[in-house]
Amino acid sequence: MRVPAPSKEAPKIHIFPKTRYARARHFRALFSSEGSMRQPTRLTVRPQTLIAVQDVKASSTWYQTLLGVRSGCEPDHPHRLVYDRLMSGDALVLQLHRWNAEEHPNLVGPDLAPHGHGVLLWFEVDEFDVAVDRARHLGAQVIEEPHVNPAPQHREIWLKDPDGYVVVLASPDGESAEA
């Protein structure tokens, strides 16, 4: 096998003395219509929210009752006490993972910080009144009673789940304006 001789000409490397010039060229290429870079393709994004809970089975039952969803895991799956995924049709709604069950960052040390501080689990539901009835049937702690949010013109109720996460149930945007 013959190996080609190395090229005597060094490859051309474009060097920009100041990074800001390269950055400016990059932004022009990305955001101008006459730029040389192709427009990025639109990404399909699907939320994959996961929360850490003390009791996966109890939390799964609570959310299934509240939201009318189903478990996406087989009932006899050995990992079911550690993890569950809640589904609406083929769509993933919420993942539940037991605290300290495995070495995942942020899923250990449940007493290090308040659960869900700064996080709202927000669910739009088609049948708001039915969802509110389900919440009351579960004995969910109500933080804010049903009310109209004027910006999106929908109704919402704020709850706490068994682990202390704030859960908001909202009707579709614009629904309160239709009534």
C-alpha positions in Angstrom: 0.0 0.0 0.0 1.4 3.3 -1.0 1.1 6.3 1.4 0.8 9.6 -0.3 3.7 12.1 0.3 2.8 14.9 2.6 1.8 18.1 0.9 4.5 20.8 0.8 1.9 23.5 1.0 0.5 24.2 4.5 -3.3 24.2 4.8 -4.8 27.7 4.7 -6.0 28.7 8.1 -8.0 31.9 8.5 -7.0 33.7 11.6 -8.9 36.7 13.0 -6.8 38.8 15.3 -9.9 39.7 17.5 -12.5 37.2 18.4 -15.2 39.8 18.2 -14.8 40.0 14.4 -15.3 36.3 14.1 -18.3 36.5 16.4 -19.8 39.4 14.4 -19.3 37.4 11.1 -21.0 34.4 12.7 -24.0 36.4 13.9 -24.3 38.1 10.4 -24.3 34.7 8.8 -26.9 33.4 11.2 -29.3 36.3 11.2 -29.0 38.1 7.9 -31.0 37.0 4.9 -27.9 37.2 2.7 -25.7 35.2 5.1 -23.8 32.2 3.9 -25.1 29.8 6.6 -28.3 28.0 5.9 -31.2 28.8 8.1 -31.3 26.3 11.0 -34.0 23.7 10.8 -36.8 24.0 13.3 -36.4 21.5 16.1 -39.2 19.5 17.5 -39.2 20.0 21.3 -41.1 17.9 23.7 -41.1 18.6 27.4 -39.6 15.8 29.4 -40.3 17.1 32.9 -39.1 14.8 35.8 -39.6 15.4 39.5 -38.1 13.6 42.4 -40.7 12.2 44.9 -40.6 10.2 48.1 -43.1 7.5 46.9 -43.3 6.9 43.2 -46.4 4.7 43.4 -48.4 7.1 45.6 -47.4 10.1 43.5 -48.2 8.2 40.3 -51.7 7.4 41.6 -52.2 11.1 42.7 -51.3 12.5 39.3 -53.2 9.8 37.4 -56.3 10.7 39.3 -55.8 14.5 39.1 -54.9 14.7 35.4 -56.7 11.6 34.0 -53.5 10.2 32.7 -52.1 6.6 32.8 -48.8 5.0 33.8 -46.5 4.3 30.9 -44.7 1.6 32.8 -45.7 -2.1 33.1 -47.2 -2.7 36.5 -44.8 -5.6 37.3 -41.7 -3.8 36.0 -38.9 -4.1 38.7 -38.0 -0.4 38.3 -41.6 0.8 38.8 -41.0 1.7 42.5 -38.1 3.9 41.5 -39.5 5.5 38.3 -42.7 6.0 36.4 -43.8 8.0 33.4 -47.3 9.4 33.1 -48.8 9.4 29.6 -51.8 11.0 27.9 -52.3 8.9 24.8 -48.8 8.7 23.3 -47.6 12.0 24.9 -45.4 12.0 27.9 -46.9 14.3 30.6 -44.6 13.8 33.6 -41.8 11.6 34.9 -41.5 10.6 38.5 -38.3 9.4 40.1 -37.7 8.3 43.7 -35.3 10.5 45.8 -31.9 8.9 46.5 -32.7 5.7 44.5 -29.8 6.0 42.1 -26.8 8.3 41.7 -28.4 11.0 39.6 -27.4 14.6 40.2 -30.2 16.6 41.8 -32.1 13.4 42.7 -30.3 13.0 46.0 -30.5 14.9 49.2 -34.2 15.7 49.4 -33.7 17.8 52.5 -31.1 20.0 51.0 -33.6 22.5 49.5 -37.4 23.0 49.4 -38.9 20.8 46.8 -39.7 22.6 43.6 -38.7 26.0 44.9 -39.2 28.3 41.9 -40.8 25.6 39.8 -44.4 25.3 38.8 -45.8 22.1 37.3 -48.3 23.7 34.9 -50.9 21.6 33.1 -53.5 22.9 30.6 -56.6 20.7 30.9 -59.5 20.7 28.5 -62.1 20.1 31.2 -61.1 22.6 33.9 -64.1 22.1 36.2 -63.7 18.3 36.1 -60.0 18.7 37.0 -60.9 21.0 39.9 -63.4 18.4 41.2 -60.7 15.7 41.0 -58.3 17.9 43.0 -60.9 18.4 45.7 -61.7 14.7 45.7 -57.9 14.0 46.3 -57.9 16.4 49.2 -55.2 18.4 47.4 -53.9 21.4 49.3 -55.2 24.5 47.5 -52.9 27.4 47.4 -55.0 29.6 45.1 -58.7 28.9 44.5 -60.0 28.9 40.9 -59.6 32.3 39.4 -59.2 34.0 36.0 -55.7 35.0 34.9 -56.3 38.1 32.8 -53.3 37.9 30.6 -54.0 34.5 28.9 -57.7 34.8 29.8 -57.9 31.3 31.2 -59.0 29.9 34.6 -56.5 28.3 36.9 -56.2 26.7 40.3 -52.9 26.3 42.3 -52.3 23.2 44.3 -49.5 21.4 46.2 -48.9 17.7 45.4 -48.0 15.2 48.2 -44.3 16.1 47.9 -44.8 19.9 48.1 -44.5 20.7 44.5 -46.7 23.5 43.2 -49.1 22.2 40.6 -51.2 24.6 38.4 -54.2 23.4 36.5 -55.3 25.9 33.8 -58.1 25.9 31.2 -57.1 26.6 27.6 -56.0 30.2 26.8 -58.8 32.5 25.9 -61.4 30.2 27.5 -62.5 32.7 30.2 -63.2 35.3 27.5 -65.6 32.9 25.7 -67.9 32.5 28.7 
